[in-house]
Amino acid sequence: MAKELKAGDQVSWSSDGSKAHGKVVKKVTSPMTIRGHKVAASADNPEYLVDTDEGKQAAHKAEPLTSFDANCRLCDMTPWRQCSRMPIST
């Protein structure tokens, strides 16, 4: 089963050799454009629109996104791992 994320989930991903993080805005199931970049999302191939902590928007497939609980003390110490209190099916 594919990973299901929802609006408001805190996520991280690899970006240009470092970690980036942000918050899921919505699941995208139709083509769209972000900052001149075409996002080829569809119902069979969805992507997630994410507001980054740097104030930008990005679209990503579910696989590179890792969720974490921003309010969890363990996650605060290691935010790039999936929080054991917030399991996500993969």
C-alpha positions in Angstrom: 0.0 0.0 0.0 1.3 3.5 -0.8 2.1 6.0 1.9 -0.9 8.2 2.6 -0.3 11.7 3.9 -2.8 14.3 4.9 -2.9 18.1 5.0 -1.0 19.4 8.1 1.4 16.4 8.3 5.0 17.5 9.0 7.4 16.0 6.5 11.1 16.0 5.6 12.9 15.0 2.4 16.4 15.2 0.8 17.0 18.3 -1.1 20.3 19.3 -2.8 22.4 17.1 -0.4 20.7 18.3 2.8 17.4 17.8 4.5 14.4 20.0 3.9 11.1 20.0 5.8 7.7 21.5 5.7 4.0 20.8 6.0 1.7 19.0 3.6 -0.9 21.3 2.1 -2.9 18.8 0.0 -2.7 15.7 -2.2 -2.5 16.7 -5.9 -4.3 14.4 -8.3 -4.2 16.5 -11.5 -1.5 18.4 -13.4 -0.4 21.8 -12.1 2.5 24.2 -12.3 4.6 25.4 -9.3 7.1 28.3 -10.0 7.2 27.4 -13.7 7.7 23.7 -13.0 5.1 21.3 -14.4 3.8 18.7 -11.9 2.5 15.7 -13.7 0.2 14.4 -11.0 -2.8 12.2 -11.6 -5.2 10.1 -9.6 -3.0 7.0 -10.4 0.2 9.0 -9.7 -0.5 11.6 -7.0 2.0 14.0 -5.5 1.8 16.1 -2.4 1.9 19.9 -2.3 4.2 21.0 0.6 4.8 24.4 2.1 8.5 24.5 3.0 9.9 26.1 6.1 11.6 28.5 3.8 8.3 29.8 2.6 8.3 28.1 -0.8 6.0 25.4 -2.3 7.1 22.1 -3.7 5.4 19.0 -5.0 6.7 15.5 -4.2 5.7 11.9 -4.6 5.0 10.2 -1.3 8.1 7.9 -1.4 10.8 10.5 -0.7 8.7 12.2 2.1 9.2 11.1 5.7 6.6 12.2 8.3 7.4 13.2 11.8 5.5 14.6 14.8 6.8 18.2 15.4 5.3 18.0 19.0 7.1 14.8 19.9 10.2 15.3 22.0 11.9 12.3 20.4 11.1 13.7 16.9 12.4 17.1 18.0 15.7 15.5 18.7 15.7 13.4 15.5 13.1 15.0 13.2 14.3 13.2 10.1 13.0 9.8 11.3 9.5 8.7 11.2 8.0 9.1 14.7 7.0 5.7 16.2 3.9 7.5 17.6 2.8 8.4 14.1 3.1 5.2 12.0 2.4 5.5 8.3 1.7 2.5 6.1 4.1 2.0 3.3 
